[in-house]
Amino acid sequence: MVKLLFSLLAAPVLLLLASAAPLHTCKEVSDADVANDAFVKTSGAKFILNGKNFYFAGTNAFYMMVRPQTDIQSLVTQCKSLKLPVVRTWLFNLGDDRDVWFQKWDASKKVMTINDDDQTGLGRMDYILQQAAKNDIKLIFTLTNNWQDYGGMDYYVTKMGAKYHDDFYINADIKAAYKDYVKHVLNRVSKMTNVAYKDDPTIFGWELANEPRCSGIGGLPTVLGNVPTSSNCNAKMTTAWISEMSAYVKSIDVNHLVGVGDEGFFNRKGNDPFYNGSYAMNFDAIMALDTIDYGTAHLYLWNDVVTESWISQWIKDHASAASLAKKPAIFEEYGVYPDSERVKRYPTWQKTIEDSNLAGSNF
């Protein structure tokens, strides 16, 4: 199943991405790594690793938390061989009837429980971290999902008695449950390395949520139903939540970068919904937050009909906004269907990323 990741791109595109991503040299976690500060840092609109500029082309593998160890080994070794030094993955899994789960609502105690089991819970992530370090891979960990895939925000909302999807951003009990999980994860000590996650340089950084917006639902089958959006949700609400939660992460972890994991929607004047605030997100305001270290942008063309010039401008506009904010940004998720379109489009997109001096990309 792990080979599905690399069927996304044909060989010519992989070679192009590999040529854009110099492989860094990280060892397995040790006291020397921590002492030598092998954590990814920022300098203006660039990432820095071991005192050098760190531009990269990486990939997404959201499913690592539920895959067997053989798949994890295969994935990270392939990433190393292809010179894809950064992998973004999900560090959440909420649900009642799952073989693997990290959080579950206990109705009798009215509390969100956390599962640390080595086989069915967070212990699985220890192996992922160890294997990533062994293969010189940095991991971006995303802490929840806007969509109902693997539970996400709507699991909190429906289980904790709220009504609207955007209650996730303002309900005090929900925010406290999210913070409890974040604190637990950051302070977790790996049984395989004896290093706390907050002290592990294998981790590139933390992202607060995958693609936060005012509305949700998602693509996978769900039992949570249609959770509506309130009429009160706006970019000020989502930005306030981002400000609060990024500050909370940094109050626990002084080593790692913090990003949002959002799609990069702007909130500017105009008719284009990607730019005019229609999705109640504000890339410029997010980048202005002191507690956000880097920006993110996503783009999928499953249903959207846009021109290549529009895509090029989308990338350039995020590079310009990042430069203005003096922070790096990652074009961290993108996709188009079918495969033949990927072969045709991805080299052009990657060239625009490089020409715009965007700090990194993850296909």
Secondary structure, DSSP 8 states (H G I E B T S, - for coil): -THHHHTTS-HHHHHHHHHT-------SS-HHHHHTT-S-EEETTEEEETTEE--EEEEE-GGGGGS-HHHHHHHHHHHHHTT--EEEEE---B-SS-SS-SEEEETTTTEEEE---TTTSTHHHHHHHHHHHHTT-EEEEE--BSSSTTSHHHHHHHHTT--SGGGGGT-HHHHHHHHHHHHHHHH-B-TTT--BGGG-TTEEEEES-BS--S----SS--SS------TT--HHHHHHHHHHHHHHHHHH-SSSEEE-------B-SSS-TTTBSTTS--HHHHHT-TT---EEEEEE-SS----HHHHHHHHHHHHHHHHHHT--EEEEEEE-SSHHHHHHHHHHHHHHHHHTT-SEEE-
